[in-house]
């Protein structure tokens, strides 16, 4: 039973990597949206 209890149900290293990649993607998308908004505002139409 102790061997079963010692097995981690969640791989924290993998979880941290997934959270880091997800956060990075979100930041890149937000920067891209703001860049597109600013470029659209600055264009003389």
PDBQT receptor file of N, H, CA, C and O in Angstrom, charges set to zero:
ATOM      1  N   UNK A   1       0.825  -1.214   0.000  1.00  0.00    +0.000 N 
ATOM      2  CA  UNK A   1       0.000   0.000   0.000  1.00  0.00    +0.000 C 
ATOM      3  C   UNK A   1       0.859   1.263   0.000  1.00  0.00    +0.000 C 
ATOM      4  O   UNK A   1       0.507   2.256  -0.636  1.00  0.00    +0.000 OA
ATOM      5  N   UNK A   2       1.990   1.223   0.717  1.00  0.00    +0.000 N 
ATOM      6  H   UNK A   2       2.275   0.416   1.234  1.00  0.00    +0.000 HD
ATOM      7  CA  UNK A   2       2.846   2.410   0.764  1.00  0.00    +0.000 C 
ATOM      8  C   UNK A   2       3.371   2.764  -0.626  1.00  0.00    +0.000 C 
ATOM      9  O   UNK A   2       3.504   3.942  -0.959  1.00  0.00    +0.000 OA
ATOM     10  N   UNK A   3       3.669   1.748  -1.437  1.00  0.00    +0.000 N 
ATOM     11  H   UNK A   3       3.561   0.791  -1.167  1.00  0.00    +0.000 HD
ATOM     12  CA  UNK A   3       4.182   2.021  -2.783  1.00  0.00    +0.000 C 
ATOM     13  C   UNK A   3       3.117   2.729  -3.620  1.00  0.00    +0.000 C 
ATOM     14  O   UNK A   3       3.444   3.580  -4.446  1.00  0.00    +0.000 OA
ATOM     15  N   UNK A   4       1.846   2.383  -3.410  1.00  0.00    +0.000 N 
ATOM     16  H   UNK A   4       1.581   1.691  -2.738  1.00  0.00    +0.000 HD
ATOM     17  CA  UNK A   4       0.768   3.038  -4.159  1.00  0.00    +0.000 C 
ATOM     18  C   UNK A   4       0.610   4.489  -3.702  1.00  0.00    +0.000 C 
ATOM     19  O   UNK A   4       0.356   5.376  -4.516  1.00  0.00    +0.000 OA
ATOM     20  N   UNK A   5       0.763   4.727  -2.391  1.00  0.00    +0.000 N 
ATOM     21  H   UNK A   5       0.970   4.006  -1.730  1.00  0.00    +0.000 HD
ATOM     22  CA  UNK A   5       0.608   6.087  -1.862  1.00  0.00    +0.000 C 
ATOM     23  C   UNK A   5       1.745   6.985  -2.351  1.00  0.00    +0.000 C 
ATOM     24  O   UNK A   5       1.541   8.179  -2.569  1.00  0.00    +0.000 OA
ATOM     25  N   UNK A   6       2.941   6.415  -2.524  1.00  0.00    +0.000 N 
ATOM     26  H   UNK A   6       3.106   5.445  -2.346  1.00  0.00    +0.000 HD
ATOM     27  CA  UNK A   6       4.100   7.210  -2.918  1.00  0.00    +0.000 C 
ATOM     28  C   UNK A   6       4.084   7.586  -4.394  1.00  0.00    +0.000 C 
ATOM     29  O   UNK A   6       4.841   8.464  -4.810  1.00  0.00    +0.000 OA
ATOM     30  N   UNK A   7       3.235   6.938  -5.198  1.00  0.00    +0.000 N 
ATOM     31  H   UNK A   7       2.620   6.226  -4.860  1.00  0.00    +0.000 HD
ATOM     32  CA  UNK A   7       3.180   7.276  -6.626  1.00  0.00    +0.000 C 
ATOM     33  C   UNK A   7       2.459   8.617  -6.788  1.00  0.00    +0.000 C 
ATOM     34  O   UNK A   7       1.307   8.745  -6.374  1.00  0.00    +0.000 OA
ATOM     35  N   UNK A   8       3.109   9.609  -7.377  1.00  0.00    +0.000 N 
ATOM     36  H   UNK A   8       4.045   9.506  -7.714  1.00  0.00    +0.000 HD
ATOM     37  CA  UNK A   8       2.457  10.919  -7.550  1.00  0.00    +0.000 C 
ATOM     38  C   UNK A   8       1.370  10.829  -8.615  1.00  0.00    +0.000 C 
ATOM     39  O   UNK A   8       1.587  10.277  -9.694  1.00  0.00    +0.000 OA
ATOM     40  N   UNK A   9       0.199  11.377  -8.302  1.00  0.00    +0.000 N 
ATOM     41  H   UNK A   9       0.022  11.826  -7.426  1.00  0.00    +0.000 HD
ATOM     42  CA  UNK A   9      -0.912  11.364  -9.260  1.00  0.00    +0.000 C 
ATOM     43  C   UNK A   9      -0.712  12.429 -10.330  1.00  0.00    +0.000 C 
ATOM     44  O   UNK A   9      -1.215  12.296 -11.446  1.00  0.00    +0.000 OA
ATOM     45  N   UNK A  10       0.022  13.485  -9.991  1.00  0.00    +0.000 N 
ATOM     46  H   UNK A  10       0.431  13.593  -9.085  1.00  0.00    +0.000 HD
ATOM     47  CA  UNK A  10       0.241  14.579 -10.939  1.00  0.00    +0.000 C 
ATOM     48  C   UNK A  10       1.732  14.800 -11.103  1.00  0.00    +0.000 C 
ATOM     49  O   UNK A  10       2.464  14.884 -10.117  1.00  0.00    +0.000 OA
ATOM     50  N   UNK A  11       2.186  14.894 -12.347  1.00  0.00    +0.000 N 
ATOM     51  H   UNK A  11       1.591  14.826 -13.148  1.00  0.00    +0.000 HD
ATOM     52  CA  UNK A  11       3.587  15.225 -12.598  1.00  0.00    +0.000 C 
ATOM     53  C   UNK A  11       3.724  16.744 -12.559  1.00  0.00    +0.000 C 
ATOM     54  O   UNK A  11       3.326  17.431 -13.500  1.00  0.00    +0.000 OA
ATOM     55  N   UNK A  12       4.288  17.268 -11.472  1.00  0.00    +0.000 N 
ATOM     56  H   UNK A  12       4.612  16.710 -10.707  1.00  0.00    +0.000 HD
ATOM     57  CA  UNK A  12       4.344  18.724 -11.297  1.00  0.00    +0.000 C 
ATOM     58  C   UNK A  12       5.251  19.371 -12.337  1.00  0.00    +0.000 C 
ATOM     59  O   UNK A  12       4.973  20.482 -12.789  1.00  0.00    +0.000 OA
ATOM     60  N   UNK A  13       6.335  18.691 -12.724  1.00  0.00    +0.000 N 
ATOM     61  H   UNK A  13       6.561  17.789 -12.356  1.00  0.00    +0.000 HD
ATOM     62  CA  UNK A  13       7.230  19.269 -13.732  1.00  0.00    +0.000 C 
ATOM     63  C   UNK A  13       6.480  19.443 -15.048  1.00  0.00    +0.000 C 
ATOM     64  O   UNK A  13       6.580  20.490 -15.688  1.00  0.00    +0.000 OA
ATOM     65  N   UNK A  14       5.734  18.427 -15.450  1.00  0.00    +0.000 N 
ATOM     66  H   UNK A  14       5.653  17.577 -14.930  1.00  0.00    +0.000 HD
ATOM     67  CA  UNK A  14       4.971  18.516 -16.689  1.00  0.00    +0.000 C 
ATOM     68  C   UNK A  14       3.902  19.597 -16.566  1.00  0.00    +0.000 C 
ATOM     69  O   UNK A  14       3.667  20.340 -17.519  1.00  0.00    +0.000 OA
ATOM     70  N   UNK A  15       3.253  19.694 -15.408  1.00  0.00    +0.000 N 
ATOM     71  H   UNK A  15       3.445  19.091 -14.634  1.00  0.00    +0.000 HD
ATOM     72  CA  UNK A  15       2.225  20.709 -15.203  1.00  0.00    +0.000 C 
ATOM     73  C   UNK A  15       2.806  22.111 -15.284  1.00  0.00    +0.000 C 
ATOM     74  O   UNK A  15       2.204  23.000 -15.886  1.00  0.00    +0.000 OA
ATOM     75  N   UNK A  16       3.975  22.313 -14.680  1.00  0.00    +0.000 N 
ATOM     76  H   UNK A  16       4.463  21.591 -14.192  1.00  0.00    +0.000 HD
ATOM     77  CA  UNK A  16       4.618  23.634 -14.729  1.00  0.00    +0.000 C 
ATOM     78  C   UNK A  16       4.975  23.990 -16.163  1.00  0.00    +0.000 C 
ATOM     79  O   UNK A  16       4.796  25.136 -16.576  1.00  0.00    +0.000 OA
ATOM     80  N   UNK A  17       5.484  23.011 -16.940  1.00  0.00    +0.000 N 
ATOM     81  H   UNK A  17       5.629  22.081 -16.604  1.00  0.00    +0.000 HD
ATOM     82  CA  UNK A  17       5.812  23.280 -18.344  1.00  0.00    +0.000 C 
ATOM     83  C   UNK A  17       4.562  23.678 -19.113  1.00  0.00    +0.000 C 
ATOM     84  O   UNK A  17       4.597  24.621 -19.904  1.00  0.00    +0.000 OA
ATOM     85  N   UNK A  18       3.453  22.968 -18.890  1.00  0.00    +0.000 N 
ATOM     86  H   UNK A  18       3.425  22.202 -18.248  1.00  0.00    +0.000 HD
ATOM     87  CA  UNK A  18       2.213  23.263 -19.619  1.00  0.00    +0.000 C 
ATOM     88  C   UNK A  18       1.705  24.661 -19.262  1.00  0.00    +0.000 C 
ATOM     89  O   UNK A  18       1.272  25.411 -20.137  1.00  0.00    +0.000 OA
ATOM     90  N   UNK A  19       1.760  25.009 -17.963  1.00  0.00    +0.000 N 
ATOM     91  H   UNK A  19       2.112  24.400 -17.252  1.00  0.00    +0.000 HD
ATOM     92  CA  UNK A  19       1.312  26.334 -17.533  1.00  0.00    +0.000 C 
ATOM     93  C   UNK A  19       2.209  27.412 -18.136  1.00  0.00    +0.000 C 
ATOM     94  O   UNK A  19       1.718  28.452 -18.575  1.00  0.00    +0.000 OA
ATOM     95  N   UNK A  20       3.511  27.173 -18.160  1.00  0.00    +0.000 N 
ATOM     96  H   UNK A  20       3.910  26.328 -17.803  1.00  0.00    +0.000 HD
ATOM     97  CA  UNK A  20       4.449  28.152 -18.723  1.00  0.00    +0.000 C 
ATOM     98  C   UNK A  20       4.211  28.368 -20.203  1.00  0.00    +0.000 C 
ATOM     99  O   UNK A  20       4.192  29.505 -20.674  1.00  0.00    +0.000 OA
ATOM    100  N   UNK A  21       4.029  27.277 -20.943  1.00  0.00    +0.000 N 
ATOM    101  H   UNK A  21       4.044  26.353 -20.560  1.00  0.00    +0.000 HD
ATOM    102  CA  UNK A  21       3.783  27.395 -22.385  1.00  0.00    +0.000 C 
ATOM    103  C   UNK A  21       2.462  28.107 -22.625  1.00  0.00    +0.000 C 
ATOM    104  O   UNK A  21       2.381  28.970 -23.500  1.00  0.00    +0.000 OA
ATOM    105  N   UNK A  22       1.414  27.762 -21.860  1.00  0.00    +0.000 N 
ATOM    106  H   UNK A  22       1.479  27.061 -21.150  1.00  0.00    +0.000 HD
ATOM    107  CA  UNK A  22       0.104  28.391 -22.020  1.00  0.00    +0.000 C 
ATOM    108  C   UNK A  22       0.188  29.887 -21.733  1.00  0.00    +0.000 C 
ATOM    109  O   UNK A  22      -0.369  30.691 -22.480  1.00  0.00    +0.000 OA
ATOM    110  N   UNK A  23       0.878  30.266 -20.662  1.00  0.00    +0.000 N 
ATOM    111  H   UNK A  23       1.331  29.613 -20.055  1.00  0.00    +0.000 HD
ATOM    112  CA  UNK A  23       1.028  31.677 -20.311  1.00  0.00    +0.000 C 
ATOM    113  C   UNK A  23       1.785  32.414 -21.409  1.00  0.00    +0.000 C 
ATOM    114  O   UNK A  23       1.427  33.539 -21.757  1.00  0.00    +0.000 OA
ATOM    115  N   UNK A  24       2.826  31.792 -21.958  1.00  0.00    +0.000 N 
ATOM    116  H   UNK A  24       3.116  30.878 -21.675  1.00  0.00    +0.000 HD
ATOM    117  CA  UNK A  24       3.610  32.420 -23.021  1.00  0.00    +0.000 C 
ATOM    118  C   UNK A  24       2.744  32.655 -24.255  1.00  0.00    +0.000 C 
ATOM    119  O   UNK A  24       2.811  33.720 -24.868  1.00  0.00    +0.000 OA
ATOM    120  N   UNK A  25       1.932  31.662 -24.622  1.00  0.00    +0.000 N 
ATOM    121  H   UNK A  25       1.878  30.797 -24.124  1.00  0.00    +0.000 HD
ATOM    122  CA  UNK A  25       1.051  31.800 -25.787  1.00  0.00    +0.000 C 
ATOM    123  C   UNK A  25       0.042  32.921 -25.563  1.00  0.00    +0.000 C 
ATOM    124  O   UNK A  25      -0.216  33.709 -26.473  1.00  0.00    +0.000 OA
ATOM    125  N   UNK A  26      -0.533  33.003 -24.361  1.00  0.00    +0.000 N 
ATOM    126  H   UNK A  26      -0.323  32.363 -23.622  1.00  0.00    +0.000 HD
ATOM    127  CA  UNK A  26      -1.511  34.053 -24.060  1.00  0.00    +0.000 C 
ATOM    128  C   UNK A  26      -0.860  35.427 -24.174  1.00  0.00    +0.000 C 
ATOM    129  O   UNK A  26      -1.444  36.341 -24.755  1.00  0.00    +0.000 OA
ATOM    130  N   UNK A  27       0.344  35.580 -23.624  1.00  0.00    +0.000 N 
ATOM    131  H   UNK A  27       0.818  34.838 -23.152  1.00  0.00    +0.000 HD
ATOM    132  CA  UNK A  27       1.042  36.871 -23.682  1.00  0.00    +0.000 C 
ATOM    133  C   UNK A  27       1.314  37.259 -25.132  1.00  0.00    +0.000 C 
ATOM    134  O   UNK A  27       1.116  38.414 -25.509  1.00  0.00    +0.000 OA
ATOM    135  N   UNK A  28       1.763  36.310 -25.946  1.00  0.00    +0.000 N 
ATOM    136  H   UNK A  28       1.924  35.371 -25.640  1.00  0.00    +0.000 HD
ATOM    137  CA  UNK A  28       2.047  36.598 -27.359  1.00  0.00    +0.000 C 
ATOM    138  C   UNK A  28       0.772  37.012 -28.077  1.00  0.00    +0.000 C 
ATOM    139  O   UNK A  28       0.796  37.944 -28.881  1.00  0.00    +0.000 OA
ATOM    140  N   UNK A  29      -0.343  36.338 -27.806  1.00  0.00    +0.000 N 
ATOM    141  H   UNK A  29      -0.363  35.580 -27.153  1.00  0.00    +0.000 HD
ATOM    142  CA  UNK A  29      -1.610  36.684 -28.461  1.00  0.00    +0.000 C 
ATOM    143  C   UNK A  29      -2.063  38.082 -28.052  1.00  0.00    +0.000 C 
ATOM    144  O   UNK A  29      -2.524  38.850 -28.897  1.00  0.00    +0.000 OA
ATOM    145  N   UNK A  30      -1.940  38.426 -26.768  1.00  0.00    +0.000 N 
ATOM    146  H   UNK A  30      -1.566  37.803 -26.081  1.00  0.00    +0.000 HD
ATOM    147  CA  UNK A  30      -2.347  39.756 -26.297  1.00  0.00    +0.000 C 
ATOM    148  C   UNK A  30      -1.497  40.828 -26.965  1.00  0.00    +0.000 C 
ATOM    149  O   UNK A  30      -2.027  41.847 -27.409  1.00  0.00    +0.000 OA
ATOM    150  N   UNK A  31      -0.183  40.613 -27.043  1.00  0.00    +0.000 N 
ATOM    151  H   UNK A  31       0.247  39.786 -26.682  1.00  0.00    +0.000 HD
ATOM    152  CA  UNK A  31       0.706  41.583 -27.693  1.00  0.00    +0.000 C 
ATOM    153  C   UNK A  31       0.339  41.724 -29.164  1.00  0.00    +0.000 C 
ATOM    154  O   UNK A  31       0.335  42.835 -29.694  1.00  0.00    +0.000 OA
ATOM    155  N   UNK A  32       0.029  40.613 -29.831  1.00  0.00    +0.000 N 
ATOM    156  H   UNK A  32       0.032  39.711 -29.401  1.00  0.00    +0.000 HD
ATOM    157  CA  UNK A  32      -0.336  40.659 -31.247  1.00  0.00    +0.000 C 
ATOM    158  C   UNK A  32      -1.624  41.457 -31.436  1.00  0.00    +0.000 C 
ATOM    159  O   UNK A  32      -1.725  42.255 -32.369  1.00  0.00    +0.000 OA
ATOM    160  N   UNK A  33      -2.609  41.250 -30.560  1.00  0.00    +0.000 N 
ATOM    161  H   UNK A  33      -2.527  40.603 -29.803  1.00  0.00    +0.000 HD
ATOM    162  CA  UNK A  33      -3.884  41.977 -30.676  1.00  0.00    +0.000 C 
ATOM    163  C   UNK A  33      -3.657  43.469 -30.482  1.00  0.00    +0.000 C 
ATOM    164  O   UNK A  33      -4.176  44.275 -31.254  1.00  0.00    +0.000 OA
ATOM    165  N   UNK A  34      -2.888  43.852 -29.462  1.00  0.00    +0.000 N 
ATOM    166  H   UNK A  34      -2.466  43.197 -28.835  1.00  0.00    +0.000 HD
ATOM    167  CA  UNK A  34      -2.619  45.273 -29.236  1.00  0.00    +0.000 C 
ATOM    168  C   UNK A  34      -1.847  45.876 -30.406  1.00  0.00    +0.000 C 
ATOM    169  O   UNK A  34      -2.110  47.015 -30.789  1.00  0.00    +0.000 OA
ATOM    170  N   UNK A  35      -0.909  45.142 -30.975  1.00  0.00    +0.000 N 
ATOM    171  H   UNK A  35      -0.695  44.216 -30.664  1.00  0.00    +0.000 HD
ATOM    172  CA  UNK A  35      -0.135  45.634 -32.115  1.00  0.00    +0.000 C 
ATOM    173  C   UNK A  35      -1.060  45.860 -33.309  1.00  0.00    +0.000 C 
ATOM    174  O   UNK A  35      -0.936  46.866 -34.007  1.00  0.00    +0.000 OA
ATOM    175  N   UNK A  36      -1.980  44.936 -33.545  1.00  0.00    +0.000 N 
ATOM    176  H   UNK A  36      -2.081  44.119 -32.978  1.00  0.00    +0.000 HD
ATOM    177  CA  UNK A  36      -2.917  45.096 -34.665  1.00  0.00    +0.000 C 
ATOM    178  C   UNK A  36      -3.842  46.291 -34.426  1.00  0.00    +0.000 C 
ATOM    179  O   UNK A  36      -4.111  47.057 -35.350  1.00  0.00    +0.000 OA
ATOM    180  N   UNK A  37      -4.329  46.455 -33.194  1.00  0.00    +0.000 N 
ATOM    181  H   UNK A  37      -4.110  45.833 -32.442  1.00  0.00    +0.000 HD
ATOM    182  CA  UNK A  37      -5.207  47.584 -32.880  1.00  0.00    +0.000 C 
ATOM    183  C   UNK A  37      -4.467  48.901 -33.092  1.00  0.00    +0.000 C 
ATOM    184  O   UNK A  37      -5.013  49.827 -33.693  1.00  0.00    +0.000 OA
ATOM    185  N   UNK A  38      -3.245  48.994 -32.611  1.00  0.00    +0.000 N 
ATOM    186  H   UNK A  38      -2.801  48.243 -32.123  1.00  0.00    +0.000 HD
ATOM    187  CA  UNK A  38      -2.475  50.234 -32.737  1.00  0.00    +0.000 C 
ATOM    188  C   UNK A  38      -2.157  50.529 -34.196  1.00  0.00    +0.000 C 
ATOM    189  O   UNK A  38      -2.220  51.683 -34.619  1.00  0.00    +0.000 OA
ATOM    190  N   UNK A  39      -1.818  49.505 -34.967  1.00  0.00    +0.000 N 
ATOM    191  H   UNK A  39      -1.767  48.568 -34.622  1.00  0.00    +0.000 HD
ATOM    192  CA  UNK A  39      -1.486  49.733 -36.372  1.00  0.00    +0.000 C 
ATOM    193  C   UNK A  39      -2.735  50.167 -37.137  1.00  0.00    +0.000 C 
ATOM    194  O   UNK A  39      -2.645  50.996 -38.043  1.00  0.00    +0.000 OA
ATOM    195  N   UNK A  40      -3.899  49.619 -36.782  1.00  0.00    +0.000 N 
ATOM    196  H   UNK A  40      -3.973  48.946 -36.046  1.00  0.00    +0.000 HD
ATOM    197  CA  UNK A  40      -5.138  50.022 -37.450  1.00  0.00    +0.000 C 
ATOM    198  C   UNK A  40      -5.489  51.467 -37.098  1.00  0.00    +0.000 C 
ATOM    199  O   UNK A  40      -5.969  52.213 -37.951  1.00  0.00    +0.000 OA
ATOM    200  N   UNK A  41      -5.254  51.865 -35.852  1.00  0.00    +0.000 N 
ATOM    201  H   UNK A  41      -4.864  51.259 -35.159  1.00  0.00    +0.000 HD
ATOM    202  CA  UNK A  41      -5.569  53.238 -35.439  1.00  0.00    +0.000 C 
ATOM    203  C   UNK A  41      -4.630  54.239 -36.118  1.00  0.00    +0.000 C 
ATOM    204  O   UNK A  41      -5.050  55.342 -36.471  1.00  0.00    +0.000 OA
ATOM    205  N   UNK A  42      -3.372  53.862 -36.302  1.00  0.00    +0.000 N 
ATOM    206  H   UNK A  42      -3.031  52.966 -36.016  1.00  0.00    +0.000 HD
ATOM    207  CA  UNK A  42      -2.385  54.787 -36.850  1.00  0.00    +0.000 C 
ATOM    208  C   UNK A  42      -2.494  54.935 -38.366  1.00  0.00    +0.000 C 
ATOM    209  O   UNK A  42      -1.960  55.891 -38.929  1.00  0.00    +0.000 OA
ATOM    210  N   UNK A  43      -3.178  54.000 -39.036  1.00  0.00    +0.000 N 
ATOM    211  H   UNK A  43      -3.611  53.223 -38.578  1.00  0.00    +0.000 HD
ATOM    212  CA  UNK A  43      -3.273  54.084 -40.493  1.00  0.00    +0.000 C 
ATOM    213  C   UNK A  43      -4.241  55.203 -40.890  1.00  0.00    +0.000 C 
ATOM    214  O   UNK A  43      -5.383  55.215 -40.431  1.00  0.00    +0.000 OA
ATOM    215  N   UNK A  44      -3.806  56.135 -41.730  1.00  0.00    +0.000 N 
ATOM    216  H   UNK A  44      -2.878  56.125 -42.103  1.00  0.00    +0.000 HD
ATOM    217  CA  UNK A  44      -4.742  57.166 -42.222  1.00  0.00    +0.000 C 
ATOM    218  C   UNK A  44      -5.670  56.564 -43.263  1.00  0.00    +0.000 C 
ATOM    219  O   UNK A  44      -5.217  56.014 -44.267  1.00  0.00    +0.000 OA
ATOM    220  N   UNK A  45      -6.977  56.671 -43.016  1.00  0.00    +0.000 N 
ATOM    221  H   UNK A  45      -7.344  57.118 -42.201  1.00  0.00    +0.000 HD
ATOM    222  CA  UNK A  45      -7.925  56.104 -43.973  1.00  0.00    +0.000 C 
ATOM    223  C   UNK A  45      -8.798  57.208 -44.557  1.00  0.00    +0.000 C 
ATOM    224  O   UNK A  45      -9.665  56.935 -45.387  1.00  0.00    +0.000 OA
TER     225      UNK A  45
